[in-house]
Structure formats: structure tokens, C-alpha cells
Amino acid sequence: MLTNAPKGTKDILPDQIHKWHYVEEQWKDICRRYGFKEVRTPVFEHTELFTRGIGDTTDVVQKEMYTFEDHGGRSITLKPEGTSPAVRAFIEHKQYAEVQPTKYHYITPCYRYEKPQSGRLREFHQFGIEVFGTPNMMADAEVICLGYEFLTSLGITEIALRINSVGCPECRKKHRAALREFLTPKYDQLCDTCKTRFDKNPMRILDCKSPVCQELVQGAPMMIDYLCDDCKESFEELKANLTAMEIPFEVDPGIVRGLDYYTKTAFEFVTTKIGAQGTVCGGGRYDHLIEEVGGPPIPGVGFGLGIERLLLLMEANEAEFPEADKLDVFVAVMGDAAKAYGLKLCRELRAKGLSVEMDTLARNIKGQFKYANRLNAKYTVVIGENELAEGVAAVKDMEKQEQTNVKFEDLYEVLSK
């Protein structure tokens, strides 16, 4: 067991890490272009932040959180999502006193105890963005546009944007009444979890993963049919903004999202390329979350995007990744004097920005060349007694298999090209 990673976790090894670096760089670049600034929050928070923010009727809080008591008797939870910690940081550091809106982006690990699936692990990683301080549907459209551009820029083509409105606390009252009336004859057939949701938050029943409950809610009243005038107007404005930005979408009244804090806008980017669990990116508006966790009444909107699922989707779409970085230079030496000079040369070339390796296992010269090949070195610099005496090194272009003699003082200029 000591040599196996815990179930639902995964190592990212050197032969894969370049893919992660690539999508992370693309993410940071698009966030920069949209004016989002990076924020980093702790990997664990006080449990109450999630029970109050996410909602105690959600699967995340009821079944999936990694919660424990620390040595001080405090209830601590590994963060299951990135929005609530970003909100907490926004409040704690009084960012609401600055010019609004505030625009955050982050790359963060998250933790949920659920059955591991393809691209859905117990420790997973998220890209996320949050916009605080504006109720305008332009912000919702901008958030969605960033997600759309990011996904399509990575070569993902078979993806659909689905949008919905989950209303506000006022129009939800009528929907909840209609939903309870619809579900009352079916109450005994609901799973135990959904029975606890029936009175407090029946909308969560629509999001239940139980096949029985999914069948029972077929034909249930949808929130979109109970929107108040303000929510209707906001939803129409969102659709108009997306149309103006030429972003294709479809209205899906079944989108609920799995967290209680959403209001008005809810959206998902979905695909059929990676199996049934096809949601790659999801988010929406949360106009009362900041106030709910102890801040002023400030609205927000954002999304989270799973990196593991993103990489699976890119591979399914046969998207191109850049090659892993190659080693610039391998220094092969023969003899103690050459070894001493080689160590000095490695340090000098590294200080000037080149990646350089040298054998540390006392291989013979043939073995050193094999090692250079295994490391994918672009050049191999050979130094022996003759080279030291003449002040030149034999430089081999490993791809072209061409070798030339280069003066020691000219090595960096030749190798850096």
C-alpha cells in the first residue's frame, strides 16, 4: 500500500507534465487578455465556509467533502471547489473597497470523495474565474466567452454551450411549491437523500444522480417557467449578449448545477467525446454568496473547469500538444581534467539560460552518447585531453548527426542558436 497512491489520486510524471504546463500557460494568457488577476487560496478552509456557501442539501456537502478536526478542535475541510475560498479571500482582504468589478482567476487542487471515473478523481485540479461587483449580464457573457475561446483555442471542436436560468429567491418560491406538488405522490420512491431535500430545497432533487430519482423527476416543473420579470429580463439580455458575441448556445431547462449558491445564470460546456459524464466546464451567477458567508451584498459570476477532463477531451479531439522540452546540451568528457572543465562549462552554460546535463555514473564515452540520446539532447559537447590542449570542443548536432569543432570561447554562441 505504501507504494500505491491513494484511490482517486494520480501522479503526473515528467512525460506528461509538459501537457499540463501547456494548458496552464494558455489559461494564464487568456485570463491576462481578459483582465483577470491570479489569486491563490489555501488548500483547506473552515468547514462552515462550504456548508453555508455551497449549501447543506448538496451532494458535495452531504457526501463528498473531506472534513476533519484539527489539533485545535476546529472543523477543517479540504476545498471541494474554488469559488467559496475566492469569495472568502475577497471579503477578508476587503477587496470590495477597491474599484469594482474585481476579476480573479486561479489554478487549484480540489478534493471530493466520490467514485473515481475517467477524468473525475478525488483529488482533481481546476481552472476558475470569478467576477465580483457587477449584476450586469455583460459580465456573464464575458465569463462564458472566455470559457468558449479557451476551449476552442485548444483544438476542442465537438463541444456545446448550454444555458439556463435558475431564478432568484423570489421566483424560486413558486417553483418550489409546484415541484413539491409534483413530487408528493412520488415521495416514498425517492432516495433517502432526496427525501431530506424535499422540504428544504426540492430543486436539488432534479440534480440527483440516482437513476430512480432521475426517472421520477421526468416531466417535473422547470424553473425557467417560473421566472420573475427581473430574471426573465436578465436571461433575455444574456442570450442577446451571447448572440452579439457570435457564441452558439442552446437553452437547457434541466441545468441546475450542483451547488446551492447559483442564481439566475447557469451554464455548462458539454461534450460527448469523453463518455456520459460530459460536462467539461460549468458555472453561473451567485448574487447572494458573498453576503451569505459574511460579506456585503455584492453579486458575482464565474466558472470552474476541470483540468484532468480538459486534457482527456483534448486527446479525444486529437488536439496538438507542443513537444516536451528537449535538453539543450549534453557535456561528454574523457579523463579527470576534462571532467573538471566540463563541470565548469555546465555551470557557465546554465547561468546563461541553457539546459545542460553531464554524466554522473562514470559511463565510458560510448555510454555517454547513448545517455545523451535518451535525454533527447540537441547537442553533445565532447571534451577530452586533445580538446583541452587545443582549446576546442567537438560539438555534435544530435538530430543532423553532424560534428564540428568549436573554440571554447565560442561555445555559448554556437549552442544558443
N, C-alpha and C positions, 0 to 999 in steps of 0.2 A: 504493500500500500504506500510505503514511503516514496516509491519511485513512480507512482501514478498521480497525475494531477487530480484534484477533487472533481467529482462528477459535475458536468455542466461548465467546466472551465477549459481553457485551451491555451497552449503555448504558441507564441508567434516566433518562429525560428528565422535565422538570417536569410534563408532562401525565399521567404515570403514577406519579410519586413519592408522591402522596397515598395511593395504594393500599398501598404499602409502609409508609408511616407508620401507616396504619390497622391493618394486621395486626401490626406491631411493638408498637403501643400495646396491642392486645388481648392479645398474648403476654405483655408485661410485667405487665399487670393480672392475668391468671390465675396467673402464677407468683408474684406477690405474695400472692394469696389462698391459695395452697398453701404458702407459706412458703419459696420458693426465692429465693436471693440471686444477683445477677448477678456473673459473673466474665468477664474479658476476657484472652485469651491471645494471644501473638504470632502473626503470620501464618505464620512459619516456625519449625521446630524442628530439633533434631539428628535426622538420618535414623534413627539406631538406635532412637529412641523409637517409630517406626512399625513398623520391621522386627521388633522384639521384641514390641510391643504388638498390632499388627494381625495379624502372622503372615506369614512369608515365602512361604507357599503360597497366599496370597490373590491375586485379580486386582489388587486395589488396589496391593499391594507389587510384584508381578511386572510389571505392565503400565502402571499408571496414575499413578504418583507423579511429580511434578515435582521432581527431585533434581539438585542441582548442588554444585560445590565452591566455597567462598568464597575470598577472597584469603588467608585463613589456612590453607588446605588442609583445612578442615573440611567434612564432608558434611552439607549442609543440604537440607531438604525443605519445600516449601510444604504446609501441613497439608491432608491429604485428608479429614479428619473431625475432629470436635470433642472426642471423648471422651478420647483419649490426651493431648492438651495439658492438658485439665482435670485429669486424673489426675496429670500431671507437676507442675502448679501446687499441687495438694493435698499432694503429697509434699514438694516443695521448700520450701514455707512452713509445713510441719509442722502442717497443719490437723487431722491425725489426733490431735493432742494436745488439741484442743478438745472440747467436749461433742458427742457424736455423736447422730444422724447429721448429716452435712454435706450441704446441698442447694444445688447450683449450677444456674443457668440461664445461657444465653448466646445471642447472635446473632452469627454469624461467617461470613466468606467461607471457602470451601474450594476445593481445586484437584485435579482429576483429569484425566489425559489419556485421554479416551475419545471415541468417535464422538458428536458433538453430536446430541441428539434433542430433541423437544418437551419443554421443561421440564427437560432434563438437559444442562447446559452444562459446559465445562471449568473455568470459574470460576462457582461457584454459592454460594448462601447458605443457612445452616442456622439454625433454632431448635434448641436442645438443652437437655435437663435431665439431671442426674446426681445420684444419691443414694448417698453413701458411708457405710459404717459399720454397716449392718444386713443380716443374712441373712433377715429376716422377709419372707414373701410379701405382707404388707400393703404394703410399700414398692413391690413390683412392681405390685400392684393400683392403688396411688395414682398411680404414674407413668403407667400405662395410662389411668386415669380422667382425668388431666389432659389427655392427648392427645385422648381421646374428647370431653370437654367443650369443648376448644378448637376442634376441627374442627366440631362440631355448632353451636357458638355463632356460627360464621362463615357459617352457612346451608348447610353441606355435609350432604346427606342420604343420597346414594347412596354409602355407604362401609361396609365390613365390617371387623371386627376378627378377625384370625386369630392363633391362639396355638399354640405347640408347646413341647416341652422338648428341648433339645439335650444334656441329661445333664451329667455331670461327668467328670473324667479317668478315674475308676474304671470307670464303666459304659460309657464310650466304648471301652474296650479290647475288650470282647466285640463291640460293634457294628462296630468297625474290622475285626476278624477275619472276621466274617460278610460284610462289604461287600467285602473283598479276595477272599474265596472266590467271591462272586457275580460280581465283575468280572474275575477271572483269565482266563476264556475269551474275554473281550471286550477284553483289554488292547491287542492290536495295533490295534484300531479306534479307541482313544481318541486325542484330540488330544495334541500334544506336551506341552502344559502339564499335562494331567491325568495323563500318564504320570509326570511328576515328582512328582505328588501321591500317586500310588498307594501308595507305601511310607510316606511321612511323615504324610500327612493325607488319606486317601481320602474323607472326608466332603465335602471341598471339591469333589470331582468331581460331587456332587449339585447343586452350585450353578453348574456350568459353563454359560456362555452359548452354547456350540456346539450347534447343532441335532442334530448327530450324537451328541454325548455325552448330550444330553438324552434322545434315543431309547434309547441304550444303558442308561441307568440306570432305565428304566421297570421297575417291579417289584422294585427293589432293596430290601434290608432297611432299615427305618426305625429311627431312634434311639429313638423312643418305645416300641418293643417291647423295648428292651434296658435300660430304666432300672433303676437300683438302687433299693432301698427308700426311701432318703432322697430321691432325685429324684422318685420316684413320689409320695411324700407331699407334697413341695413343689408339684408340679404340681396335685395334687388340691386343695391349700389355695388355690392361685392361682385355680382355677376357682370354688371356693366363695366367695372374696372378690369376684370379679367378679360372681357371681350375686347376692351380698348388695348390691352397689352398683348392681344392675339395669343392667349393661352387657352388651349382647348380644355373643356371640363364637362362633366355630367353631374346632374343633381341626383344624389342618392339619399333618400329619406331614412335609410336604415343605418346611416353612420351615427353612432352615439359617442364613440371614443370611450376608453376605459377609465377615465379619471373624472371625478365629480366637478372639478373647478371650471370646466368649459361652459361658456355662454355664447350665444349667437353662432359665430362661425365655427364649423368643424370640418376638417378636410383630411383626405388620405391620398397618397400616391400608391397605386396598387399595380401588381403585375401578375401574370400567370406563368412567368418563367421559372419561378422557384417554388412551385407546389402550391398547396392550398393556402398556406399562411403567406399570402402575397402582399401584405402591407409593408411597404419599404419605409415610408415616411408618413407621420401623422401629426396633426396639431390643431390649433384653433385659438379662439379668443377666450380670455378669462378675466372678465371685468371686475370680479369681486375677490379674487385670490389674494391680492396684496392686502386688502383690508381684512380679510378673513384670518390672516396669520399675524396681524398686529400692526399693519402699516396704514397709511392714509388711503382714502378711496381713489385709487389710481388704476386705470384699466391696463390690460396687457394682451399681447398676442404672440404666438411663436410656434415652433415645432421641434420635434426630435426625430433623428434619422439614425437607424442602427448601422454601424459600420460593417459588422460581420455580414449582415444581409445585403448591404450595398455591394460588397466585394463578390458575394455569390451571384448577385444579379449581373454585375459587370462580366463575370466569367460566362454566365449563361447567354449574355448578349454578344459574346466573343469580342468584348471591348479590348482595346490595345493598352497594355501597360508598358511604360518605359523599361528598358533593361536595367537589371541591378547594376549598381556602380562597379566598375572594374578597378582593380588595383593599378595605379599609375606605373609604379616602378618596383621591380624586384632586384635586389642587390645580391649577386652571387660572388663569393670570394673563395680564394685558394691561398691558404697559409695564414699564419698569425698576423703578419704585418698588414696583409690585405684585409683581414678581419677588423683590425683596429681602424684602418682607414674607412672601411665600409660602415662601421658604427658611426663614425664622424659624419660621413656622407648622408646616411639615413636621417640623422638629426637635422642637418642643414636643409635637405630637401623637404622634410616635413614642415620645418619652420617657414618655408616659402609656399606651403599650401598643397604640396603633392602627397598622395597616399603612397607609403613606401613600406615594404616588408624585407626581412632578411632572415635567413635560416637560423634557427636556434637549436637544431638537433644534430649538428655536425655532419650533415649529409655530404657525400662527395659531389663533385661538380655536376655529374650526370643526374644525381638525385635532386640537386638544387634546381636544375632546369625542369625536371618533372614537377617539382613543387610549384615553380613559377607558373607552369601551365595549369595546374589545379587551382591556383589562385586567380586565374584569368588576368595575369599581368599584361599590360600593354607593352612594356619594355622590360628587358632584363639587362642590367648593367653588370659586366663581368670584370672583376679586378683580381689580378694575381701578381706575382713578383715582376714579370715583364712589364705589365701595365704600370705598376708603381714606379719602375725605373724610367719609363718613357713619359710618364705624366699623362697617359691617355687611358681611357676605358673602352672596352668593346661593348657597344650598345646594340642589342638585338631587338628589332621590331617583331614582336611575337606573332602578329597577325600576318604580316607580309613575309616573315621568315627571312628578313634582310638584316645584315650586320654591318656596322660601320664603326670606325674608331673616332672617339670624341675626346678632346682635351678636357681634363678635369674642370678647368675654369669655365668651360662652355656647356657642361652637363645640364645645368638647370634650363638654359635657353633652349637646348635641343629637346629635352624631355617634356618641357611645359607646352610644347607645340602639339 
